[in-house]
Amino acid sequence: MSRIAPPTDSAHGAHPVREHVRRSVVPVDLPAPISPALVHHAEERAKDVQNRIADRITTFAGSMAFVYLHVIWFGCWIGFGVEKYPFGLLTMIVSLEAIFLSTFVMISQNRADAKRQVLADEEWRTVQQEDHQNKQLLELSEQILALTKQVEAYAARVAEHEKDERAPGRNFRVS
């Protein structure tokens, strides 16, 4: 009797249920920035070890894996009777964890603010460049308009001159 292999995700070679669980538990990597300003900002930020550590912690703390870990931890702590109710040690540990996590949340907010500032600065430079280009285009438009008026005036003078030369009686010279 042959066993049928469970279907796999051809892209990763993993079982679909296992892949679903992995995506639900493991923090998802954010896509790499495409803005040159953000790429440069990310490269500068990655140079500092402290920033890399803080980024990893905030990525993990903001994931479902973090939630599941705590559900298991609290369940085991209470279920195995590590300490008796009212769980003073667990409360102290969780309080300390909350203090540190709130600090990492603020670090993450500062990082997000820095990214927004980088984008705002880049947008401002772009607006300034566009404003300069618009001024150049307006100057060119004004020059084209002035040249067009000169050409029209010249064409009118030429037409008037040709009209005068073709007028009857114009060919006679009075001496």
C-alpha positions in Angstrom: 0.0 0.0 0.0 1.5 3.3 -1.1 1.3 6.4 0.9 0.5 9.6 -0.8 2.8 12.4 0.1 1.1 15.4 1.6 1.0 18.4 -0.8 3.9 20.8 -0.5 4.4 24.4 -1.3 6.4 24.2 -4.4 8.2 27.5 -3.8 9.5 26.5 -0.4 9.2 22.7 -0.5 7.3 22.8 2.9 4.0 21.3 3.9 1.3 23.9 3.5 0.1 23.6 7.1 3.7 23.8 8.4 4.2 26.9 6.1 1.1 28.5 7.4 2.1 27.9 11.0 5.6 29.3 10.3 4.2 32.4 8.7 1.8 32.8 11.7 4.5 32.4 14.3 7.8 33.7 12.9 8.0 37.5 12.5 7.6 38.5 8.9 10.5 40.4 7.4 9.5 43.8 6.1 10.2 44.5 2.4 13.4 46.3 1.7 13.0 50.0 1.1 13.1 51.2 -2.5 13.5 54.9 -1.8 17.2 55.8 -2.1 16.9 58.0 1.0 15.4 55.2 3.1 18.0 52.7 1.8 20.8 55.1 2.9 19.0 55.6 6.2 18.7 51.8 6.8 22.4 51.3 5.9 23.4 54.0 8.3 21.2 52.6 11.0 22.5 49.0 10.5 26.1 50.2 11.2 25.3 50.5 14.9 25.0 47.2 16.8 22.6 48.7 19.4 20.2 49.7 16.6 20.4 46.2 15.1 19.6 44.6 18.5 16.8 47.0 19.2 15.3 46.3 15.7 15.4 42.6 16.3 13.8 42.9 19.7 11.0 45.2 18.5 10.4 42.9 15.5 10.1 39.9 17.8 8.1 41.7 20.5 5.6 42.8 17.8 5.0 39.3 16.5 2.6 36.5 17.3 5.5 34.3 18.3 6.0 36.7 21.2 2.3 36.3 22.2 2.4 32.5 21.8 5.6 32.3 23.9 4.0 34.2 26.7 0.8 32.1 26.6 3.0 29.0 26.9 5.2 30.6 29.6 2.3 31.8 31.7 0.4 28.5 31.3 3.4 26.5 32.3 4.2 28.8 35.2 0.7 28.5 36.6 0.1 24.9 35.5 3.3 23.5 37.0 2.8 25.5 40.2 6.2 27.3 40.0 4.8 29.6 42.7 1.6 30.0 44.6 -1.1 32.6 43.9 -0.8 35.7 43.8 2.3 35.0 41.6 4.5 37.7 43.0 7.7 36.6 41.2 5.8 36.2 37.9 4.2 39.7 38.4 7.7 41.2 39.0 9.2 39.5 36.0 6.3 40.6 33.8 6.5 44.2 35.2 10.3 44.3 34.4 9.6 43.0 30.9 6.9 45.6 30.4 9.4 48.4 31.4 12.0 47.1 28.9 9.4 46.5 26.2 8.0 50.0 26.6 11.5 51.3 26.1 11.8 49.3 22.9 8.5 50.6 21.7 9.8 54.2 22.2 13.0 53.2 20.3 10.8 51.8 17.5 8.8 55.0 17.4 12.0 57.1 17.3 13.1 54.9 14.4 9.8 55.4 12.6 10.1 59.2 13.2 13.6 59.2 11.8 12.3 57.4 8.7 9.5 59.9 8.3 11.9 62.7 8.6 14.2 61.2 6.0 11.2 60.9 3.6 10.0 64.4 4.4 13.4 65.8 3.7 13.6 63.9 0.4 10.2 65.1 -0.5 11.1 68.7 0.3 14.2 68.5 -1.9 12.1 67.1 -4.7 9.5 69.9 -4.2 12.3 72.5 -4.3 13.8 70.9 -7.5 10.3 70.9 -9.1 9.8 74.5 -8.1 13.1 75.4 -9.7 12.2 73.5 -12.9 8.7 75.1 -13.0 10.3 78.6 -12.8 12.7 77.6 -15.6 9.7 76.4 -17.7 7.8 79.6 -17.0 10.8 81.7 -18.1 11.1 79.6 -21.3 7.4 80.0 -21.9 7.7 83.7 -21.5 10.7 83.8 -23.9 8.7 81.7 -26.4 5.7 84.0 -26.1 7.9 87.1 -26.6 9.6 85.4 -29.7 6.2 84.4 -31.0 5.0 88.0 -30.7 8.1 89.3 -32.5 7.6 86.7 -35.3 4.0 87.7 -35.6 4.9 91.4 -35.8 7.6 90.7 -38.3 5.2 88.5 -40.4 2.6 91.3 -40.3 5.2 93.9 -41.4 6.3 91.6 -44.3 2.7 91.0 -45.3 2.0 94.7 -45.2 5.1 95.4 -47.3 4.1 92.7 -49.9 0.6 94.1 -50.0 1.9 97.6 -50.6 4.1 96.4 -53.4 1.3 94.6 -55.2 -1.2 97.5 -54.9 -2.3 98.9 -58.3 -0.6 102.1 -59.2 2.2 101.5 -57.0 4.4 100.6 -59.9 4.2 104.1 -61.4 6.8 106.5 -60.5 6.0 110.0 -60.3 8.9 112.2 -61.2 
